[in-house]
Amino acid sequence: MRGTMKQRLTQAPYDRKQVGQDLSSGGIAAMSMLPFALAFGALAGIGMLAGLIAAVGASLVTALVPGRVPYFAGPVCIVFLVFSACAGRYGLPAALTASFFAGVLVFAALLLRADRLLRFIPAPVAGGFTIGTALVMTILQTNNYFGINATGVSAVDMLLSYRSFGFHANWRTVLYGTIVLVLMITYPRKFKKLHRKIPAQFVSLVIALGLHLCLVPSAGQSPVLEVGAFSHKLSSSGGLLFNGFTVAPVGGVVLSTAAIALSILVCSGSAWSQERKLSVKAIALGVGNMLLPLFGGMPMGAAQEQKEQATRVAPLFSSVLMLAAVLLLGGVFERIPLSVLAVVLIVTMWENLDFQALKTVFGGKKPIQIILFFLCAAATVFLELPYVMLLFAVVTICSALRIRKKR
């Protein structure tokens, strides 16, 4: 009680300087997350609205959670891949139902400290998994990069679809994607300070979209695939709250629930490594992922680290800015070429590789570790991701038990 009172007395007032810091932090997060939100919704085939609901809703949850949340929450690449695989295989209603129950699992796992098992992930498994997911993202989104119109739920399905459809590239789609590719790679390295204030994905999106609007002013004449209207695949309202829960197929929902929950924990573990308040972590990730599917939003994870100087108001500013951008420029965003968003996701996946795990595997020069690495990478590419997540969990638990026996 005394400690709390002393903390309140010594706490800095919320003045103009703090407002500026929160607004700056929220603005950078909005520019960083908005391209991903649009990409996840559009490229998952469920509409940009689903991605926007996830980004805005996650920011609101982190703003309202008691205590300081060390990151901006939102949809992230690995969770997107797993959720998309579940939605493609079992249907969107089943995937949203699984996302809700995944939130329940995440909440329980965090309160029980089950996330500590993530420390026992073997380096070959972690490295192989990150390489494998990057390859899966590349295979799935190469379709949009070249404008081929192929379809497939998994990487194998997409490769077989390429064989059926042929590989007839749209040169303008490739042009937009290549511009984004060059900008995403060079901009953060050439303009490091500017990149911290205006992220590469936002700059790439604006430049490629601006070029497309200049070359093709009318949507009806567009020779490339665009994201289309701001809508939700379920209905105009979308979400479990308005459409009800779906538990069929039961096996698919159970598998999807476990896979989505594991992907949330895996991608959000490092963001909480220094966080002591488990209740804050459980509410932000657990309750947040229970609420988002009710309104048609995709599951969320730790999207971006929050600055030390920022308060919980920063995510609120972020959500308001994203909503304002969509309300004012929604018609413009509907013209975004799919290749632009596809390349943003591909580059992001390769930039987020677990380089420490790769260094451990190949630096040690142990044949067994290198073989395990390639096996994990191959399994991630050739198996469907929900099954990969379950294998990932089994290997991690076995590794933890093995280490405990040695001690």
Secondary structure as UniProt FT lines:
FT   HELIX           2..10
FT   HELIX           16..43
FT   TURN            44..45
FT   HELIX           48..64
FT   STRAND          71..74
FT   HELIX           77..90
FT   HELIX           92..111
FT   TURN            112..113
FT   HELIX           114..120
FT   HELIX           123..146
FT   HELIX           155..165
FT   HELIX           171..190
FT   HELIX           192..197
FT   HELIX           200..215
FT   HELIX           219..221
FT   HELIX           240..243
FT   HELIX           250..268
FT   HELIX           270..272
FT   TURN            273..274
FT   HELIX           278..282
FT   HELIX           283..287
FT   HELIX           288..291
FT   HELIX           292..295
FT   STRAND          301..305
FT   TURN            308..309
FT   HELIX           313..333
FT   TURN            334..335
FT   HELIX           338..351
FT   HELIX           355..364
FT   HELIX           367..382
FT   HELIX           385..406
//
